[in-house]
Amino acid sequence: MTWSSPYTAVLNDTLTAAIWNATVRDDMAETEAFNGSGNEGAHFINIAAHSVESAFTNSNVISATENTVATSYGNLATFGPSVNAGTDTSALVFMSAEVSNSSTDSSSRFSFSVIGATTVAPSDDWSCLMDGLTAFSTTRRSVAHRITGLTAGVNTFTMKYLAGSGIASFGKREIVVIPF
């Protein structure tokens, strides 16, 4: 069903079942309350004029601490974390991890990539950077980024990692994706 403009009644009009169904019942079926039935925990995204769809917050956590010496974004031994999310053209991505490095004043970064309906490489533009700590100091870092220009459909968001120098370590890694 799709939303239609409400019927404009004039004096002495008869409200028929067809008019009622088209402009009241069917329009109510395009509301958040109707579309949310059975979708507890969902929020709603506008997919077209007067049309909404259920969307869910997706998250994943990997507790293991793993290392990399790679100076370009890549995976750790345990891939991810990653989530599949049905998105419209944008999403809000939150990432966090415990980060350390074997070298003083070295940097470690984590970012995310997108594959599926859209392909986006990880970027420093939305990465989280740990820089300048004493060797082996661990700190928890988080970042949020609104990504736009997605192709509507199922997209997989995956955290990626790099070491500016030294051995970068990442633990308690988490990604949360909120489509909108």
C-alpha positions in Angstrom: 0.0 0.0 0.0 1.0 3.6 -0.5 -0.1 6.8 1.1 -2.5 8.9 -0.8 -3.7 12.5 -0.3 -6.7 12.7 2.0 -10.1 13.1 0.5 -11.5 16.6 0.6 -15.2 16.3 1.4 -17.7 18.9 0.2 -21.2 19.6 1.7 -23.6 16.6 1.3 -20.9 14.2 0.1 -21.4 10.5 0.9 -18.5 8.9 2.6 -18.2 5.6 0.8 -16.3 2.5 1.9 -13.9 3.0 -1.0 -13.1 6.6 0.0 -12.7 5.6 3.7 -10.5 2.6 2.8 -8.3 4.6 0.4 -7.8 7.8 2.5 -8.1 6.6 6.1 -7.4 2.9 6.4 -4.7 2.6 3.8 -3.0 5.8 4.9 -3.0 4.6 8.5 -1.3 1.4 7.2 1.7 3.6 6.2 2.3 5.0 9.7 5.0 4.0 12.1 2.5 2.5 14.5 1.2 0.1 11.9 4.6 -0.7 10.3 6.1 -1.2 13.7 3.7 -4.0 14.7 5.8 -7.0 15.7 9.0 -5.0 15.2 9.9 -4.3 18.8 13.1 -2.4 19.1 12.8 -0.9 15.6 13.0 2.7 14.6 11.7 4.0 11.3 13.3 5.5 8.3 11.6 7.4 5.5 12.0 5.4 2.3 9.8 7.6 0.1 7.4 10.5 0.5 4.7 9.3 3.0 6.3 5.9 3.4 8.2 4.5 6.3 10.0 1.2 6.9 11.2 -0.5 10.1 15.0 -0.3 10.8 17.0 -1.9 13.5 20.1 -1.0 15.4 22.7 -3.6 14.8 25.8 -4.3 16.9 28.5 -6.8 17.4 31.4 -7.2 19.9 34.6 -9.2 19.8 36.3 -9.4 23.2 39.7 -10.9 22.1 42.7 -8.6 22.0 44.7 -9.0 18.8 47.6 -7.2 17.2 48.7 -5.8 13.8 51.8 -4.3 12.4 50.1 -3.4 9.1 50.4 0.2 8.0 47.3 0.1 5.9 43.8 -0.9 7.0 43.1 -4.6 7.2 41.6 -7.4 9.4 42.9 -8.8 12.6 43.2 -12.6 13.2 39.5 -12.6 14.2 37.6 -10.8 11.4 35.5 -7.8 12.4 33.4 -7.2 14.3 30.9 -6.7 11.5 27.2 -6.3 11.2 24.7 -6.6 8.3 22.2 -3.8 8.2 19.3 -2.9 5.9 19.9 0.8 5.2 18.5 3.6 3.2 21.1 6.1 2.0 22.7 6.9 5.4 23.6 5.3 8.7 25.2 6.3 12.0 28.2 4.1 12.8 29.7 3.9 16.3 33.0 2.1 17.0 35.0 1.5 20.1 38.0 -0.5 21.2 40.7 -0.7 23.8 43.9 0.4 22.0 47.6 0.2 22.8 50.9 0.2 21.0 54.3 -1.3 21.6 56.1 2.0 20.9 55.9 5.3 22.7 54.4 8.2 20.6 53.2 5.8 17.9 49.7 5.7 16.4 47.0 3.1 16.1 43.8 3.5 14.2 40.5 1.7 13.6 38.0 2.6 10.9 35.2 0.7 9.0 34.5 -0.5 5.5 31.1 -1.1 3.8 30.4 -3.9 1.3 27.1 -5.1 -0.1 24.7 -2.7 -1.8 27.5 -0.1 -1.4 31.3 -0.5 -1.4 33.2 2.0 0.8 36.8 1.6 1.8 38.0 2.4 5.4 39.2 5.9 5.7 41.2 8.1 8.1 38.3 10.6 7.7 36.2 8.6 10.1 38.8 6.6 11.9 39.5 6.7 15.6 43.1 7.5 16.4 45.3 6.7 19.4 48.5 8.6 19.3 51.3 9.6 21.6 50.8 7.4 24.6 53.6 5.6 26.5 54.4 2.2 25.2 51.9 -0.5 26.2 49.5 2.0 27.8 45.9 1.0 27.0 43.1 3.4 26.5 39.5 3.0 25.4 38.6 5.0 22.3 35.3 5.6 20.5 34.1 7.4 17.5 30.8 8.0 15.7 30.4 8.8 12.0 27.4 9.6 9.9 28.0 8.0 6.5 25.9 9.2 3.6 25.7 8.2 -0.1 24.9 4.6 0.7 22.9 2.5 -1.8 19.7 1.4 -0.1 19.7 -2.3 0.6 21.7 -4.7 2.8 25.2 -3.4 3.7 27.9 -5.0 5.8 29.9 -2.7 8.1 33.2 -4.1 9.3 35.9 -2.6 11.5 39.4 -2.4 10.1 42.7 -1.7 11.8 46.2 -0.3 11.2 49.4 0.5 13.1 51.2 3.8 12.3 54.3 2.1 13.7 55.1 -0.6 16.3 52.6 -3.3 17.2 49.1 -2.0 17.6 46.7 -4.0 19.8 42.9 -3.8 19.8 40.6 -5.4 22.3 36.9 -5.3 23.3 36.1 -4.1 19.7 32.5 -3.0 19.1 30.6 -1.7 16.2 27.0 -0.3 16.3 25.1 0.7 13.1 21.9 2.7 13.2 20.3 3.0 9.7 18.3 6.1 8.9 
